[in-house]
Amino acid sequence: MAVLLADETVCGIIGYVGSRECKSLLLQGLERLEYRGYDSAGIALLERHGLDYVRAVGPLDNLKSRAGSNGSTATTGLGHTRWATHGGVTEANAHPLAGCDASKLSIVLNGIVENYRELTASLVAEGHTFTSETDAETVTHLVERYYDGDLGEAVRLAFTQLEGHFAFVVIHHDHPGILVGARHQVPLVVGVGSDEMFLASNAAAFLRETRVVQFPGDGEIVEITPEGATFQRADGTAVEHEPTELDWDDEGAEKAGYETFMLKEIYEQPEAVAETIGDRVRHGTLVLEGLDMSGRNVKELRRIVLLACGTAYHACVVGRYVIEEWARVPVEFDIASEWIYRNPVINEHDLVIGITQSGETRDTIEALKLAREKGARTAAITNMMGSQVTREVDSVLYTRAGLEMGVAASKTFTAQVALLYLVALKLAQIRETLPPGEIEFILDFVYKLPNKIQQFLDGDHPIEEIAQRYHDAHFFLYLGRHIGLPVALEGALKLKEISYIPTEAYSAGEMKHGPIALLDEQTPVVVVATDIHVYDKIVSNIQEVRARGAHVIAIATDGNEDIQHHADDVIYVPKTPAFLQVVLAILPLQLLAYRIARLRGLNVDQPRNLAKTVTVE
């Protein structure tokens, strides 16, 4: 898959310099970024008297209403749609974010500033006053710190102090007709017009005005004026980027060049996991402020109950393995709709965690209400700030995957699993069930997961050939053991959801207790066979499958040549510690399901009979 432009997953940025009045252009650009999802939006206009701000929480119509239809002559401005990651969904936290002198300097940012706590402390000590709860405001004050008449140099110096993954754009009243942006592991694209220029997180924001673009490199600073763009590295070295013309229609622009939203979202997983990990993990240190429990309460936990529906339920299965292994506390997981009617035995010594991407899943919400009524501590893992589940629990932990348009979950699953890794390690830290050195060792690998995901997605795999061979199959069996079981469950669900092929997922050790009767020479069997301590058992199960004439498709870890003696096809994923393999092993199964469904001519973004969020029983 040739990626035209890697798409960011959280916030939307649009900036303009030129001769036209820009308010309507900024609002139009924000409209084109709406599909990403957001909870607030805002614009900053460079007027004669100073920077003028309009911000609003909720739908973009709220911002348009406040902005009005006239009254601005500004020809330089910034716009932003925010998906909250730090700080609540409030007007004060909406971008653009001002500096100490709001009339002079403002920024918009997409991403995470991981070292914002340390930077904020030093800036406050210097006398800077912060007015939001966001990590992004740190960048505004950092640019102020270094500003001495040269905006580009101030941005460059500020950029060298930042850690994380982000793109930001700066506007300054004393520099009309200039915007300065920078990017580190988050996309930023320049739109080249006639005597006007754009800066945006995605070309969709300005595609109605120009299809000619320039792509700043990672770690570069870009300055735009109506006459063009100049680029430099963080060390001040000048860089050239040739303009190129995009061949996108409107729908293709929203999908960033991908043929469907689902494929786009599969390829967004490095960013979604990176955002979710964010500043929670830095240099082997774990900060998980959303888990609102005292050390004493955590140490006295009798049991943890994980509840969810659908894909989120499979994340619960992962959670059971990692929490029990690392934190040494018993974990029960269940389907929320079943747990509600069990008259469950729980009390104040239990922690009940509900996982719901939308925060509106009715069964999960009702289960958490029941848990609170029975005296248990409750927490939610969700992707949506302000959703109903956040009002029904004692504490909330947010994934930061951005809007997921495809009905079949992809990036939200890997984000949930990544966050559960952090929960398990935080519990282990508090309960002192792992040595600090081991926690730091695991955290280091967790931090590297986005790069491992990207490594797989950029690799060459036999997924297309396998899909061509088996897309007409009438039945698939998926098998896994231990941490591979939830991967098999989720992989099978993806195939069922979007290809409509009957699919069974089972613990490989249970295969002889029934599913083996379904096997014949026409059956493809997908086996999760990554490097774990039960690998030899899995190989034995594979041999049983092949003895019945079935065809084995194995998901294995890089470097495992032994598996080639036992499987008909092998798809390799990057090597990482066993419990972290889930977010890698699911990738080929998502892509395999996707290619099979497309070969069958199906609409993968809107599978029949399915809805993205189930809000009724």
C-alpha positions as CSV (number, residue, x, y, z in Angstrom):
1,M,0.0,0.0,0.0
2,A,1.6,3.3,-1.1
3,V,0.8,5.9,1.6
4,L,0.4,9.3,0.0
5,L,0.3,11.1,3.3
6,A,0.3,9.6,6.8
7,D,-2.8,10.9,8.5
8,E,-2.8,12.2,12.1
9,T,-5.3,10.7,14.4
10,V,-6.4,13.3,16.9
11,C,-6.6,17.0,16.1
12,G,-7.0,19.0,12.9
13,I,-4.9,22.0,12.0
14,I,-5.4,24.6,9.2
15,G,-3.4,27.8,8.7
16,Y,-3.6,30.4,5.9
17,V,-1.5,33.4,4.6
18,G,-2.4,35.3,1.5
19,S,-4.4,38.2,0.1
20,R,-7.9,36.8,0.8
21,E,-9.9,37.3,3.9
22,C,-9.3,34.1,5.6
23,K,-12.0,33.5,8.2
24,S,-14.2,31.6,5.8
25,L,-11.3,29.6,4.4
26,L,-10.3,28.5,7.9
27,L,-13.9,27.4,8.7
28,Q,-14.1,25.6,5.4
29,G,-10.9,23.8,6.2
30,L,-12.2,22.8,9.6
31,E,-15.3,21.4,7.9
32,R,-13.1,19.2,5.8
33,L,-11.3,17.9,9.0
34,E,-14.6,17.2,10.8
35,Y,-14.6,13.5,9.9
36,R,-11.7,13.0,12.3
37,G,-13.8,13.7,15.3
38,Y,-13.4,16.6,17.7
39,D,-14.9,18.0,20.9
40,S,-14.1,21.7,20.4
41,A,-12.8,24.0,17.8
42,G,-11.4,27.5,17.3
43,I,-9.7,30.1,15.1
44,A,-7.2,32.9,15.6
45,L,-7.3,35.8,13.2
46,L,-4.5,38.4,12.8
47,E,-6.4,41.6,12.9
48,R,-4.9,45.1,13.0
49,H,-5.4,45.6,16.7
50,G,-4.1,42.1,17.6
51,L,-5.0,38.5,17.5
52,D,-8.7,37.8,17.6
53,Y,-10.0,34.5,18.9
54,V,-13.2,32.5,18.5
55,R,-13.5,29.2,20.3
56,A,-16.4,26.9,21.0
57,V,-17.1,23.5,22.5
58,G,-19.2,21.0,20.6
59,P,-20.2,20.9,16.9
60,L,-18.5,23.1,14.4
61,D,-21.8,24.9,13.9
62,N,-21.2,26.4,17.4
63,L,-18.0,27.9,16.2
64,K,-19.5,29.2,13.0
65,S,-22.3,30.8,14.9
66,R,-19.9,32.7,17.2
67,A,-17.6,33.6,14.3
68,G,-20.4,35.3,12.4
69,S,-20.4,36.1,8.7
70,N,-18.5,39.3,8.6
71,G,-16.4,41.8,10.5
72,S,-12.9,40.4,9.8
73,T,-10.4,41.6,7.3
74,A,-7.6,39.3,8.5
75,T,-5.6,37.6,5.8
76,T,-3.5,35.5,8.1
77,G,-5.0,33.0,10.6
78,L,-5.1,29.6,12.2
79,G,-7.9,27.0,12.9
80,H,-8.1,23.9,14.9
81,T,-10.4,21.0,15.8
82,R,-9.4,19.4,19.2
83,W,-9.7,15.9,20.4
84,A,-9.0,16.3,24.1
85,T,-6.1,14.3,25.5
86,H,-4.9,16.7,28.3
87,G,-7.5,18.7,30.1
88,G,-11.3,18.6,29.9
89,V,-13.5,19.6,27.1
90,T,-13.8,23.3,27.8
91,E,-13.5,26.5,25.9
92,A,-10.4,27.4,27.9
93,N,-8.7,24.2,26.6
94,A,-9.8,24.8,23.0
95,H,-7.1,25.9,20.5
96,P,-5.7,28.2,19.4
97,L,-3.9,28.7,22.7
98,A,-2.5,32.1,23.6
99,G,0.7,33.1,25.3
100,C,0.9,35.5,28.2
101,D,0.1,38.3,25.8
102,A,-2.9,36.9,24.0
103,S,-3.0,39.7,21.4
104,K,0.5,38.8,20.2
105,L,1.2,35.0,20.0
106,S,-0.8,31.9,19.6
107,I,-0.4,28.2,18.5
108,V,-2.3,25.2,17.4
109,L,-0.9,21.7,18.1
110,N,-1.7,18.1,17.3
111,G,0.0,15.4,19.3
112,I,1.5,15.0,22.7
113,V,4.2,17.0,24.5
114,E,5.7,14.4,26.8
115,N,7.9,16.6,28.9
116,Y,5.3,19.4,29.4
117,R,5.4,19.0,33.2
118,E,9.1,19.8,33.5
119,L,8.8,22.6,30.9
120,T,5.7,24.1,32.6
121,A,7.4,24.2,36.0
122,S,10.4,26.1,34.6
123,L,8.2,28.5,32.6
124,V,6.0,29.2,35.7
125,A,9.2,29.9,37.7
126,E,10.1,32.5,35.0
127,G,6.8,34.2,35.4
128,H,4.7,32.7,32.7
129,T,1.0,32.4,33.4
130,F,-0.9,29.4,32.1
131,T,-4.7,29.6,31.4
132,S,-5.5,26.1,30.2
133,E,-5.0,22.5,31.4
134,T,-3.4,21.4,28.2
135,D,0.1,20.2,27.5
136,A,0.0,22.2,24.2
137,E,0.0,25.5,26.0
138,T,3.6,24.8,27.1
139,V,4.7,25.3,23.4
140,T,3.2,28.8,23.3
141,H,5.1,30.0,26.4
142,L,8.3,28.2,25.2
143,V,8.2,30.2,21.9
144,E,7.6,33.3,24.0
145,R,10.6,32.5,26.0
146,Y,12.9,32.5,23.0
147,Y,11.2,35.2,20.9
148,D,13.5,38.2,20.2
149,G,12.1,39.5,17.0
150,D,12.8,36.4,14.9
151,L,9.7,34.1,15.0
152,G,11.4,31.3,13.0
153,E,14.4,31.2,15.3
154,A,12.1,31.2,18.4
155,V,10.2,28.3,17.0
156,R,13.4,26.4,16.2
157,L,14.8,26.9,19.7
158,A,11.5,25.9,21.3
159,F,11.4,22.8,19.1
160,T,14.7,21.6,20.3
161,Q,13.4,21.6,23.9
162,L,10.3,19.4,23.2
163,E,9.9,15.7,23.6
164,G,7.0,13.6,22.3
165,H,5.2,13.4,18.9
166,F,3.5,16.6,17.7
167,A,3.0,19.1,14.9
168,F,2.3,22.8,15.7
169,V,1.9,26.1,13.9
170,V,2.6,29.5,15.4
171,I,1.1,32.9,14.6
172,H,2.4,36.3,15.8
173,H,0.8,39.7,15.4
174,D,4.1,41.4,14.7
175,H,4.7,39.1,11.7
176,P,1.6,39.5,9.4
177,G,1.7,37.2,6.4
178,I,3.9,34.6,8.2
179,L,3.1,31.3,9.8
180,V,5.8,29.0,11.3
181,G,5.2,25.3,11.8
182,A,7.2,22.3,13.0
183,R,6.7,18.6,13.1
184,H,8.0,15.6,14.9
185,Q,6.5,12.2,14.1
186,V,3.1,13.8,13.3
187,P,2.2,15.0,9.8
188,L,2.1,18.6,8.5
189,V,1.6,19.5,4.9
190,V,2.0,22.7,3.0
191,G,-0.6,23.8,0.4
192,V,0.9,25.9,-2.5
193,G,-1.5,28.4,-4.0
194,S,-1.2,31.5,-6.2
195,D,0.0,34.2,-3.9
196,E,-1.3,32.3,-0.9
197,M,-0.2,29.3,1.2
198,F,-1.7,26.8,3.6
199,L,-0.4,24.7,6.4
200,A,-2.5,21.8,7.6
201,S,-2.5,18.4,9.3
202,N,-4.0,16.9,6.2
203,A,-4.4,18.1,2.6
204,A,-8.1,17.6,2.8
205,A,-8.3,20.9,4.7
206,F,-7.3,22.9,1.6
207,L,-7.9,20.6,-1.3
208,R,-10.7,22.8,-2.7
209,E,-8.2,25.7,-3.1
210,T,-5.1,23.8,-4.3
211,R,-3.8,20.3,-5.0
212,V,-0.2,21.3,-5.1
213,V,1.6,20.4,-1.8
214,Q,5.0,20.2,-0.1
215,F,5.8,17.8,2.6
216,P,8.1,19.0,5.5
217,G,10.3,16.2,6.7
218,D,10.2,14.8,10.2
219,G,12.1,17.1,12.6
220,E,11.8,20.1,10.3
221,I,10.5,23.7,10.7
222,V,8.6,25.4,7.9
223,E,7.9,29.0,7.4
224,I,5.2,30.1,4.9
225,T,4.4,33.5,3.4
226,P,2.2,34.3,0.4
227,E,5.2,33.9,-1.8
228,G,6.1,30.3,-0.7
229,A,7.6,28.1,1.9
230,T,11.1,27.7,3.4
231,F,12.3,24.7,5.4
232,Q,15.0,24.0,7.9
233,R,16.1,21.3,10.2
234,A,16.3,21.8,14.0
235,D,20.0,22.6,13.7
236,G,19.2,25.5,11.3
237,T,20.3,23.7,8.1
238,A,18.2,24.8,5.1
239,V,16.2,22.0,3.3
240,E,14.4,22.0,-0.1
241,H,11.2,20.2,-0.8
242,E,9.8,20.1,-4.4
243,P,6.1,20.7,-4.9
244,T,3.9,17.8,-6.0
245,E,0.3,17.6,-7.2
246,L,-2.2,15.3,-5.5
247,D,-4.6,13.2,-7.5
248,W,-7.4,13.0,-5.0
249,D,-11.2,13.6,-5.1
250,D,-13.1,14.9,-2.2
251,E,-13.9,11.4,-0.7
252,G,-10.3,10.3,-1.3
253,A,-9.1,13.4,0.6
254,E,-11.1,12.5,3.7
255,K,-9.6,9.0,3.5
256,A,-6.0,10.4,3.0
257,G,-5.6,8.5,-0.2
258,Y,-6.8,5.1,1.2
259,E,-9.6,3.3,-0.5
260,T,-11.7,2.9,2.6
261,F,-11.8,4.4,6.2
262,M,-11.1,0.9,7.6
263,L,-7.8,0.6,5.7
264,K,-6.9,4.2,6.7
265,E,-7.6,3.4,10.3
266,I,-5.5,0.2,10.2
267,Y,-2.6,2.3,9.0
268,E,-3.3,4.9,11.7
269,Q,-2.5,2.4,14.5
270,P,1.1,3.6,15.1
271,E,-0.2,7.1,15.8
272,A,-3.2,5.8,17.8
273,V,-1.0,3.7,20.1
274,A,1.6,6.4,20.3
275,E,-1.0,9.0,21.4
276,T,-2.4,6.6,24.0
277,I,1.0,5.9,25.5
278,G,1.9,9.6,25.1
279,D,3.4,11.3,28.1
280,R,2.3,8.4,30.3
281,V,5.6,6.7,29.6
282,R,8.9,8.6,29.4
283,H,12.4,7.2,30.0
284,G,11.1,4.1,31.8
285,T,8.8,6.1,34.1
286,L,5.0,5.5,34.2
287,V,2.5,8.2,35.0
288,L,-1.2,7.1,35.0
289,E,-3.1,9.9,36.7
290,G,-6.5,8.7,35.6
291,L,-6.4,5.6,37.8
292,D,-7.8,7.4,40.8
293,M,-7.0,4.9,43.6
294,S,-4.8,5.2,46.6
295,G,-1.9,2.8,47.0
296,R,-3.6,1.2,50.0
297,N,-6.8,0.6,48.0
298,V,-4.8,-1.0,45.2
299,K,-2.8,-3.2,47.6
300,E,-6.0,-4.4,49.3
301,L,-7.8,-5.3,46.0
302,R,-9.4,-8.8,46.2
303,R,-10.2,-9.0,42.6
304,I,-10.5,-7.0,39.3
305,V,-13.5,-7.5,37.0
306,L,-13.1,-6.5,33.3
307,L,-16.4,-5.9,31.4
308,A,-17.1,-5.0,27.8
309,C,-18.8,-6.0,24.6
310,G,-17.6,-7.0,21.1
311,T,-14.0,-6.0,20.3
312,A,-13.5,-4.4,23.7
313,Y,-14.3,-7.7,25.3
314,H,-11.3,-9.2,23.6
315,A,-9.2,-6.4,25.0
316,C,-10.5,-7.6,28.4
317,V,-9.2,-11.1,27.7
318,V,-5.7,-9.5,27.1
319,G,-6.2,-7.5,30.3
320,R,-6.8,-10.6,32.4
321,Y,-3.5,-12.2,31.2
322,V,-1.3,-9.1,31.8
323,I,-2.8,-7.9,35.1
324,E,-2.6,-11.4,36.7
325,E,0.9,-11.9,35.4
326,W,2.3,-8.6,36.4
327,A,0.1,-7.3,39.3
328,R,-0.7,-10.8,40.8
329,V,-4.3,-10.0,41.5
330,P,-7.1,-12.3,40.4
331,V,-9.0,-11.0,37.3
332,E,-12.4,-12.0,36.0
333,F,-13.6,-10.9,32.6
334,D,-17.1,-11.2,31.2
335,I,-19.4,-9.9,28.5
336,A,-21.2,-7.0,30.1
337,S,-24.7,-8.0,28.9
338,E,-24.3,-11.4,30.6
339,W,-22.7,-10.1,33.8
340,I,-25.6,-7.8,34.5
341,Y,-28.0,-10.7,34.9
342,R,-25.7,-13.0,37.0
343,N,-26.4,-11.3,40.3
344,P,-22.6,-11.0,40.6
345,V,-20.8,-11.3,43.9
346,I,-18.8,-8.1,44.4
347,N,-18.0,-5.7,47.2
348,E,-15.8,-2.8,48.1
349,H,-12.6,-4.9,47.7
350,D,-13.2,-5.3,44.0
351,L,-12.3,-3.0,41.1
352,V,-14.7,-3.2,38.1
353,I,-13.3,-1.7,34.9
354,G,-15.6,-1.2,31.9
355,I,-14.1,-0.8,28.4
356,T,-16.2,0.9,25.7
357,Q,-14.8,2.7,22.7
358,S,-17.7,5.1,22.4
359,G,-18.5,5.5,26.1
360,E,-22.1,5.0,25.2
361,T,-22.4,1.1,25.1
362,R,-25.6,0.5,27.0
363,D,-24.7,-2.9,28.5
364,T,-21.3,-1.8,29.7
365,I,-22.8,1.4,31.3
366,E,-25.5,-0.6,33.1
367,A,-22.9,-3.1,34.3
368,L,-20.8,-0.3,35.8
369,K,-23.9,1.2,37.5
370,L,-24.6,-2.1,39.1
371,A,-21.0,-2.5,40.3
372,R,-21.2,0.9,42.0
373,E,-24.5,0.0,43.6
374,K,-22.9,-3.0,45.1
375,G,-20.0,-1.0,46.5
376,A,-17.2,-1.8,44.2
377,R,-14.7,0.7,42.9
378,T,-15.4,1.5,39.2
379,A,-13.3,2.7,36.3
380,A,-13.8,3.2,32.6
381,I,-11.5,2.9,29.6
382,T,-13.0,4.9,26.7
383,N,-12.0,6.9,23.7
384,M,-14.6,9.6,24.1
385,M,-14.4,12.5,26.6
386,G,-17.7,13.6,28.0
387,S,-19.5,10.4,27.1
388,Q,-22.0,8.9,29.4
389,V,-19.7,6.2,30.9
390,T,-17.4,9.0,32.3
391,R,-20.3,10.1,34.5
392,E,-21.0,6.7,35.9
393,V,-17.6,5.7,37.3
394,D,-15.1,6.7,40.0
395,S,-12.2,7.2,37.5
396,V,-11.6,7.3,33.8
397,L,-8.7,6.4,31.6
398,Y,-8.8,7.6,28.0
399,T,-7.4,6.0,24.9
400,R,-6.4,8.6,22.3
401,A,-7.2,6.9,19.0
402,G,-9.2,9.7,17.4
403,L,-12.4,9.1,15.5
404,E,-12.9,5.7,14.0
405,M,-15.2,5.8,11.1
406,G,-15.1,2.1,10.1
407,V,-17.7,0.0,11.9
408,A,-15.2,-2.8,12.5
409,A,-12.8,-1.7,15.2
410,S,-9.1,-1.6,14.4
411,K,-7.1,1.2,16.0
412,T,-9.4,1.4,19.0
413,F,-8.6,-2.2,19.9
414,T,-4.8,-1.8,19.8
415,A,-5.2,1.5,21.8
416,Q,-7.2,-0.3,24.4
417,V,-4.7,-3.1,24.7
418,A,-1.8,-0.6,25.0
419,L,-3.6,1.2,27.8
420,L,-4.3,-2.1,29.6
421,Y,-0.6,-2.8,29.5
422,L,0.0,0.5,31.4
423,V,-2.8,-0.3,33.9
424,A,-1.3,-3.7,34.6
425,L,2.2,-2.2,35.1
426,K,0.9,0.6,37.3
427,L,-0.9,-1.9,39.5
428,A,2.3,-4.0,39.6
429,Q,4.2,-0.9,40.6
430,I,1.9,0.0,43.4
431,R,1.5,-3.6,44.6
432,E,5.3,-4.1,44.3
433,T,4.8,-7.4,42.5
434,L,7.5,-6.7,39.9
435,P,11.0,-5.3,40.5
436,P,11.4,-1.6,39.4
437,G,14.0,-2.7,36.9
438,E,11.6,-5.2,35.2
439,I,8.8,-2.6,35.0
440,E,11.2,-0.2,33.4
441,F,12.3,-2.9,31.0
442,I,8.8,-3.6,29.9
443,L,7.9,0.0,29.7
444,D,10.7,0.6,27.3
445,F,9.3,-2.0,25.0
446,V,5.8,-0.6,25.4
447,Y,7.1,2.8,24.3
448,K,8.6,1.2,21.2
449,L,5.4,-0.5,20.1
450,P,4.3,2.3,17.7
451,N,7.5,1.8,15.8
452,K,7.1,-1.9,15.8
453,I,3.6,-1.5,14.4
454,Q,4.9,0.8,11.7
455,Q,7.6,-1.6,10.9
456,F,5.1,-4.3,10.2
457,L,2.8,-2.1,8.2
458,D,5.7,-0.9,6.0
459,G,6.8,-4.5,5.4
460,D,6.2,-7.0,2.6
461,H,3.9,-9.8,3.7
462,P,2.0,-12.6,1.8
463,I,-1.4,-11.4,2.9
464,E,-2.6,-10.6,-0.7
465,E,-1.6,-14.1,-1.9
466,I,-3.3,-15.8,1.1
467,A,-6.5,-13.8,0.6
468,Q,-6.6,-14.6,-3.1
469,R,-6.3,-18.3,-2.2
470,Y,-9.0,-18.4,0.4
471,H,-11.5,-15.6,-0.1
472,D,-14.1,-18.1,-1.4
473,A,-13.7,-20.4,1.6
474,H,-17.0,-21.4,3.3
475,F,-15.5,-21.6,6.8
476,F,-12.5,-20.5,8.8
477,L,-11.2,-21.7,12.1
478,Y,-8.9,-19.4,14.3
479,L,-6.8,-20.9,17.1
480,G,-4.7,-19.4,19.8
481,R,-3.3,-20.2,23.2
482,H,-2.6,-18.0,26.2
483,I,-2.0,-14.4,25.0
484,G,-2.6,-15.6,21.5
485,L,-6.2,-16.6,22.3
486,P,-7.6,-13.0,22.4
487,V,-5.8,-12.3,19.1
488,A,-7.6,-15.3,17.5
489,L,-10.9,-14.1,18.9
490,E,-10.5,-10.6,17.6
491,G,-9.1,-11.8,14.2
492,A,-12.1,-14.1,13.8
493,L,-14.5,-11.3,14.7
494,K,-13.0,-9.1,12.0
495,L,-13.4,-11.7,9.3
496,K,-17.0,-12.4,10.4
497,E,-17.9,-8.7,10.6
498,I,-16.7,-7.6,7.1
499,S,-16.5,-10.7,5.0
500,Y,-19.6,-12.6,6.3
501,I,-17.7,-15.9,6.2
502,P,-18.7,-18.2,9.1
503,T,-15.8,-18.3,11.4
504,E,-15.0,-20.1,14.7
505,A,-12.4,-18.9,17.2
506,Y,-11.2,-21.4,19.8
507,S,-8.5,-22.1,22.3
508,A,-6.2,-24.4,20.5
509,G,-6.1,-26.7,23.5
510,E,-9.8,-27.1,23.3
511,M,-9.8,-28.0,19.6
512,K,-10.2,-31.7,20.2
513,H,-13.3,-31.0,22.2
514,G,-15.4,-30.3,19.2
515,P,-14.1,-27.9,16.5
516,I,-11.7,-30.6,15.1
517,A,-14.9,-32.2,13.7
518,L,-15.3,-29.2,11.3
519,L,-11.9,-29.6,9.6
520,D,-11.4,-31.0,6.1
521,E,-9.2,-30.4,3.1
522,Q,-11.1,-27.2,2.3
523,T,-10.7,-25.5,5.7
524,P,-8.2,-22.7,6.2
525,V,-7.1,-22.6,9.9
526,V,-5.4,-19.4,11.2
527,V,-3.1,-20.1,14.1
528,V,-1.5,-17.5,16.3
529,A,1.9,-19.0,16.9
530,T,4.1,-16.1,18.2
531,D,7.0,-16.8,20.6
532,I,5.4,-17.6,23.9
533,H,6.0,-20.4,26.5
534,V,3.3,-22.6,25.1
535,Y,4.7,-22.5,21.5
536,D,5.5,-26.2,21.5
537,K,1.9,-26.9,22.5
538,I,0.7,-24.8,19.6
539,V,2.9,-26.7,17.2
540,S,1.3,-29.9,18.4
541,N,-2.1,-28.4,17.7
542,I,-1.0,-27.4,14.2
543,Q,0.1,-30.9,13.5
544,E,-3.3,-32.2,14.6
545,V,-4.9,-29.7,12.2
546,R,-2.7,-30.7,9.2
547,A,-3.4,-34.4,9.9
548,R,-7.0,-33.7,9.0
549,G,-6.0,-32.1,5.7
550,A,-6.7,-28.5,6.7
551,H,-4.5,-25.6,5.5
552,V,-2.6,-23.7,8.2
553,I,-1.9,-20.0,8.1
554,A,0.4,-19.1,11.0
555,I,1.1,-15.8,12.6
556,A,4.7,-16.1,13.9
557,T,7.5,-14.0,15.3
558,D,10.4,-12.7,13.1
559,G,13.3,-15.2,13.1
560,N,11.2,-18.3,13.8
561,E,12.1,-20.6,10.9
562,D,10.8,-23.7,12.7
563,I,7.2,-22.7,12.0
564,Q,7.7,-23.0,8.2
565,H,7.9,-26.8,8.7
566,H,4.5,-26.9,10.2
567,A,2.4,-24.3,8.3
568,D,1.3,-23.8,4.7
569,D,1.7,-20.0,5.0
570,V,3.5,-17.8,7.5
571,I,3.0,-14.1,8.2
572,Y,5.8,-12.7,10.5
573,V,5.4,-9.9,13.0
574,P,8.3,-8.0,14.7
575,K,9.8,-9.5,17.8
576,T,8.8,-8.1,21.2
577,P,8.2,-9.6,24.7
578,A,5.4,-12.2,24.7
579,F,2.7,-10.2,26.4
580,L,3.1,-7.3,24.1
581,Q,2.7,-9.4,21.0
582,V,-1.1,-8.8,20.9
583,V,-0.9,-5.4,19.2
584,L,1.4,-6.8,16.5
585,A,-0.2,-10.2,15.9
586,I,-3.6,-8.6,15.3
587,L,-2.3,-6.5,12.4
588,P,-2.0,-9.3,9.8
589,L,-5.4,-10.6,10.9
590,Q,-7.0,-7.2,10.3
591,L,-5.4,-6.9,6.9
592,L,-6.3,-10.5,6.0
593,A,-9.9,-10.0,6.8
594,Y,-9.9,-6.7,4.9
595,R,-8.4,-8.2,1.8
596,I,-10.8,-11.1,1.8
597,A,-13.8,-8.8,2.2
598,R,-12.6,-6.6,-0.6
599,L,-12.0,-9.5,-2.9
600,R,-15.6,-10.6,-2.2
601,G,-16.8,-7.1,-3.3
602,L,-18.1,-6.0,0.1
603,N,-18.4,-2.6,1.9
604,V,-16.0,-3.0,4.7
605,D,-16.8,0.4,6.3
606,Q,-20.5,-0.3,6.7
607,P,-21.0,-4.1,7.1
608,R,-24.6,-5.2,6.9
609,N,-26.7,-5.3,10.1
610,L,-23.9,-3.7,12.2
611,A,-23.7,-0.3,14.0
612,K,-20.6,1.4,15.4
613,T,-22.1,2.0,18.8
614,V,-24.8,-0.3,20.5
615,T,-26.8,2.0,22.7
616,V,-29.7,-0.4,23.4
617,E,-29.9,-3.8,24.9
